[in-house]
Amino acid sequence: MAATPQQQGKYFKGLAVLAARTAEEKKGENILLLHIRPVSTIADYLLIVSATSPAHIRAIEEAVRVRLKTDGENPGRRDGRQSDIWRVLDYGGLLVHLMHPKARDFYSLDKLFHNARPVEWLVPPKKSAPQKSVPKKAAKKKKSKTVRKTKAVRRRAHD
C-alpha cells in the first residue's frame, strides 16, 4: 500500500529534523529548515546549512549521509562533489544544501523561498518537575578551636 501525502510529509519532516540536528552536531552554522511543499513542487523540505571551509562542508555532508543511511535513506542524487563552496543531497522529499557563507549570500536560497514556513528543529529543553523546598534544620554552630583556646587563655590571664 502506498503512503499518503500526509504520511510522506511526516516522514520527510522527521528526516529533515534529523539532518538539521546532525549538521548542528558538526558545528554547521545558520541552519534553516523550511517546509517548502506549499510554495514549490521540488520537495517537501529544504535544509540550508552554512559551513566555514571545504573540509567543514565535507564533514557535515558525510555526517548527514551516514546518519540518514542508518535510517535506511540514501540520497537519490548528490551534486557538487567537486565544489568547495556548495554541496547538495537530494532525498526526494528533502533537499540538503551545504554552503559556504559567500555562496549562500550570492545564491540567496533563503530569499528564494521566503514564503516557506520555517520548521522548528532544535530539541526543546526538558522541563524539570518543580522542586519541593524542604526546610533545613538549623545546625548548631560549633566554635572553632581557636575561639575556644582564646577564651581559655583569657580566663587564665584573669585568674
C-alpha positions in Angstrom: 0.0 0.0 0.0 1.4 3.4 -1.0 1.9 6.1 1.7 -0.4 9.0 1.8 1.0 12.5 1.1 0.5 13.3 4.9 2.5 10.2 5.8 5.2 11.1 3.4 5.2 14.6 4.7 5.7 13.4 8.3 8.4 11.0 7.2 10.4 13.7 5.4 9.9 16.1 8.3 11.5 13.6 10.6 14.3 13.0 8.2 14.8 16.8 7.8 14.9 17.4 11.5 17.4 14.6 11.9 19.6 16.1 9.2 19.4 19.5 10.8 20.4 18.2 14.2 23.2 16.2 12.7 24.5 19.4 10.9 24.4 21.2 14.2 26.4 18.4 15.9 29.1 19.0 13.3 29.0 22.8 14.0 27.0 23.8 11.0 26.1 27.4 11.1 23.0 29.5 10.3 20.9 26.3 10.0 17.5 26.9 8.3 14.9 24.2 7.8 11.9 25.2 5.6 8.7 23.4 4.7 8.6 24.3 1.0 5.8 22.0 -0.3 3.1 24.7 -0.1 5.3 27.0 -2.3 7.2 24.6 -4.5 6.9 21.1 -6.0 10.6 20.2 -5.9 10.5 18.8 -2.4 8.6 18.8 1.0 11.6 20.3 3.0 14.7 22.3 2.3 17.6 22.4 4.7 20.2 25.1 4.3 23.4 24.9 6.3 26.5 27.2 6.2 29.9 25.7 6.7 33.1 27.7 7.1 35.5 25.7 4.8 35.6 22.9 2.2 36.6 20.5 4.9 33.7 21.6 7.1 31.3 21.1 4.2 32.7 17.6 3.6 32.4 16.7 7.3 28.8 17.8 7.5 27.9 16.1 4.3 29.4 12.8 5.5 27.8 13.0 8.9 24.3 13.7 7.4 24.7 10.9 4.8 25.8 8.4 7.5 23.1 9.4 10.0 20.3 9.2 7.4 21.8 5.9 6.0 21.3 4.3 9.4 17.6 5.2 9.0 17.7 3.4 5.6 17.9 6.5 3.4 20.5 7.2 0.7 20.4 10.3 -1.3 18.9 9.8 -4.7 21.3 12.3 -6.1 24.4 14.2 -4.9 25.7 17.3 -6.5 28.8 19.5 -6.0 31.2 16.8 -5.0 34.0 18.7 -6.8 32.8 22.1 -5.4 34.5 23.7 -2.4 31.5 26.0 -1.7 28.3 24.1 -2.3 27.0 20.5 -1.9 23.5 19.2 -2.4 22.0 16.0 -1.1 18.6 15.0 -2.7 16.5 12.6 -0.7 13.4 13.2 -2.8 11.2 15.0 -0.2 14.2 16.6 1.4 16.9 18.7 -0.2 20.0 19.4 1.9 22.2 22.4 0.8 25.6 22.8 2.5 27.1 26.1 1.5 30.0 28.4 2.3 28.6 31.7 3.6 29.7 33.6 0.5 27.9 31.2 -1.8 24.8 31.3 0.4 24.8 35.1 0.3 25.3 35.1 -3.5 22.6 32.5 -4.4 20.1 33.6 -1.7 18.1 30.4 -1.4 16.7 31.9 1.9 15.2 34.7 -0.1 14.0 32.5 -3.0 11.9 30.5 -0.5 10.9 33.5 1.7 7.2 32.4 1.6 8.0 28.9 3.0 7.3 28.2 6.7 10.4 27.7 8.9 10.4 24.4 10.8 11.5 24.2 14.4 14.2 21.5 14.6 16.0 22.3 17.8 15.5 20.0 20.7 13.3 21.8 23.3 14.8 21.9 26.8 13.4 19.4 29.1 11.0 20.8 31.7 12.0 19.6 35.1 9.4 19.0 37.8 9.2 21.8 40.4 11.4 21.1 43.3 9.8 21.0 46.7 11.6 23.1 49.2 12.5 21.1 52.3 13.2 23.2 55.4 16.7 22.6 56.6 17.3 22.0 60.3 19.3 24.8 61.9 22.6 23.3 62.6 24.3 24.2 65.9 27.3 26.4 65.2 30.4 24.9 66.6 33.0 27.2 67.9 36.3 26.8 66.3 39.3 25.6 68.3 40.9 29.0 68.0 38.0 30.7 69.6 37.8 28.2 72.5 41.6 28.5 73.1 41.4 32.2 73.1 38.7 32.2 75.7 40.6 29.7 77.8 43.8 31.9 77.5 41.8 35.0 78.6 40.4 33.1 81.7 43.8 32.1 82.7 45.1 35.6 82.3 42.3 37.0 84.6 42.9 34.3 87.2 
